[in-house]
Amino acid sequence: MKLKTTIGMILLMAFMISFAARVEAATEEDIGFDIAARSDRSDLGFGDSEVELKMVLRNAAGQESTRSLRIATLEKPDESVGDKSLVLFDTPRDIEGTALLSHAKILDPDDQWLFLPALKRVKRISSSNKSGPFVGSEFAFEDFTAIELNKFDYVHVGEEPCGDLTCDVLERTPRYENSGYTKQMSWVDQTDFQIRKVEFYDRRGDLLKVLELKDYRDYEGIWRAHVLSMINVQTNKQTDLVYGDYSFGVGLSENDFVKGRLSRLR
């Protein structure tokens, strides 16, 4: 009887340890999603926006080239539908008029179309090519679609200092097919709930790029970073996006984000 009791206690303890481990893992996933959701929902309600910015490209030797562009965004109506965005280049002359239209999805492939003035045609970006570089920058096509909350699975892996703030560190795994990344690590600050850094891991699982988001500004409750620096740690190339002031509620509509308008943009 005493042997049976001992075996029973061992089995019970093993079950409790296993159950506790499963609960802890589920809790870290729940915590990760809650933190990501709080960050994503912190700026809901902006409606639409426009902003002018500079794209600064640096090669491994430190040589720079600069482009000017504009980005317009139409906010998603709810979390089951993605934002729509339009990127339009103004300079230099060889890419003037180049435009990228993105309709973000959740689990389905994002819809993206690229207008190339030199060819005078609109090219649909296939889902298998979205990991390619956008106009020679360190940003991929998939980096230029909205980071929708439900496109990822999340795990909270801890917290650590990030500058003068404390950040929660999340591992987020793309749920959509054909991503160029196996996972991303994101740092979300505990004060303003904004993403401060993201690490991108390639399809081999190696660290590929590091994105730092800086110079956050508060537009009456809508937070926007005004400097995004993407560093490719495998090639030592870097692309900075330096934003001007945002304009919100400018009256954009669905008609401003249709493929048929790309060839007529100025």
N, C-alpha and C positions, 0 to 999 in steps of 0.2 A: 504493500500500500504506500509505504513511504517513497519507493522508487517511482511509482506512478504519479504521486503528488509532485515530486521533483521534476519529472519529465513534463508534467502539465504546466508547472510554473515556468519552465524554460520556454515551452512553446508559446505560452501567454506573453512572456516578456519579448520573445522574438516578434510576435504579432504586433505588440504595442510599439516596438521600435520601428517596424516596417510601416505601420499606420502613421506614426508621428512623422516619419520621413516623407510619406506621400502628402500629408497635410501641410508640412513645411514647404515642399516644392510647389504645391498648389497655391499656398499663401504668397510665395514670392512672385508667382505669375500674376496673381490678383493684384498685388501691390504694384508690380510693374505696369500693368494695364491702367490702374487707377492714376498713377503718376503721369503716364503718357496722355491719358484722357484729360487730366486737369490742365496739362500744358496745351493740348490741342484746343480745348474749349475756352482757354483764357482770352481768346480774341474773337470769339464768335460775334457775328452781327455787324461786321464792317461793310457788308454789302458788295462793294466793288472798289477797286483802287487802281491808280496809275502812278508810275514812278520812273524817273530817268536815272540812268546809272552808267558807270564806266566799267569795262572789263579790261583788266590789266593782266597780260600773259607774260610769264617769265620762264625762260628756258633754263637748263641746268647751269649755264654759264652766267646767268643773271641778266641777260639781255631782255629788254621789255618791248612790248607792243601794246597799243591801247585801242580799244573800240568803244564807241558810244552806242547805247541802245535804250529802248523803252520796254517796260513790262506792264501789261494791263491784266487784271485778274477779276473774275466774277465769282463771288463766293458760292459755295455749295449750299443748297437749300436744307440739307440734313446730312447725317453721317453715312447714309447709304448711297449718296451721290457725290462724286468728286467735283472739285473746283475746275474752272476753265481758265486758261491763261494764254496770253499772246505775247511773244517776244519779237521785237522789231529792231533791226540794226540800222543806225543812221550813218555811221562812219566805221572804217575807212571806205573809200569809194568802191573797192573791189567786192565788198560784201554789203554795200548799201542796199536796203530793201529786202535783205534776207529775213525771213519770218518763220517762226515756229509756233504753231497752234497746238495746244494740248488740252485734251478732255480727260481728266483723271478719272480712273475707275477704282473699284475696291479690289476685287479678286480677278476680274477680267482684265485683259491687257489694256493699258491706256491707249487712247486714240491720239496719234500725233501726226501732223503733216508739216512738211518743210517746203517753203517756197524759195527757189533759187532764181534770182533775177536773170543771171547769165543764161540759164537754160529756158527761162520763161515758162516754167512748169511747176506744178505742185507735186511733191513726192510724199507718199505715205511711208512713215517709218514703221517697218515691221517689228513685231514683238521681239524677234530674235536679235535685232540690231540696236535695241534701246540702251545697251551697255556701252555702245561706241561713244567716242568723244564728240561733243557738240562744238562745231566750228573750230576745231583744233584746241579747245580748252581742256582743262582737267575736270570739267563737269561733263557727266554723261547725259544722254538724252533723258534717261529716267530720273536724273537729279533735277530736271527742269519741270517735272510734274509735281503737283501738290503732294506733300507727305501726309496722306490720309491716315487717320487713326487705325482703321480696321484693315489696312494693308499688311499689318505686321502682327506677329505674336511677340509677347514681351515677358522678360524675366528681370526682376530687380536683383542686382548682384551686390549692392552695397552703396555706401556714400563716401565722399571724399572732398577735400577742399578743391575749389576751382577759382583761382584768383582770390578775391576778398570774400567770396561766397562759399556756401557748401552745396554740393550737387549730389543728387541721386544718380547712380550709374545704372543704366538699363541696357540689357541685351535685347535687340529687336531683330527678329528673323522674318524676311519677306515671305508672305503667304501667296504672292502672285507668281506665276510661272515666268521663266526667262529673265529673272533678275540677274544682273551682273555680279551680285553680292550674295555670299552665303549667309552673312550676318552683318549687323551694324551695332556698334556700341555708342550710346548717346549719354551725354551728361546734361541733366536738367536741374537748374538751380532751385533751391528750396525757398527763395524769397519772391521772385517774380514768376517762377514756373516756366522759364524760357530755356530752350536748348542752347547750350554754350559750346558744345563740341560734339562731333560725330566721327567715329572711326569706321571705315568701310573695308571689309574683307572680301577678297576676290574669290573666284570659283574654286581655287585650290585651298582656300581657307587662310591665305596669307594676308597680312595687312597691306592694303593698296593705297588708301588715301586718308588724309585727316582734314576735316573741315572745322574751322574755328569761326564762331559767330560773335561779332564784337559790335561795340557802339550801339547798344540797344537804346531806343527812344520810345517814350510813352505818348501815344496820340490819344489822349482821353480814354485810357483803358485798352487801347490797341497797341501792342508791343511789336516793334520791328527792329531787327538788326540792320545796321547800315554798312557793315563791312563783313563780307564772307570770304574767307581765305581757304582755298582748297589746295592742299599740298600732296603731290603724288610722291610717296616715300620710296617707290621703286625706281622712279626716273629723276627725282629731284626737281621736277617742274612744278610750277605754281600758277594758279589763276585766282586773282582777287576780283570780287564784285564790290564796287564802291557806290552806294546808293545816295541819291539826293533825297529831298523831302517827299514823303508820300502825300498823295491826294486821295481822299476817300469820298464815297458817295458822289461820284462824278457823272452818274446817269448811264452807265454801261448796261447793255441788255444782251440777251441770247444772240441777237442778230449781229453783234460785234464779234462773235466767236464762231463763225461758220467758215468752212473751208473755201467757199466760193468767193470770199472777200480777200483772200491772201494776195492774189495777183494785182489787186487794186489799191493796196495799202501804200501810204506815203508817210 
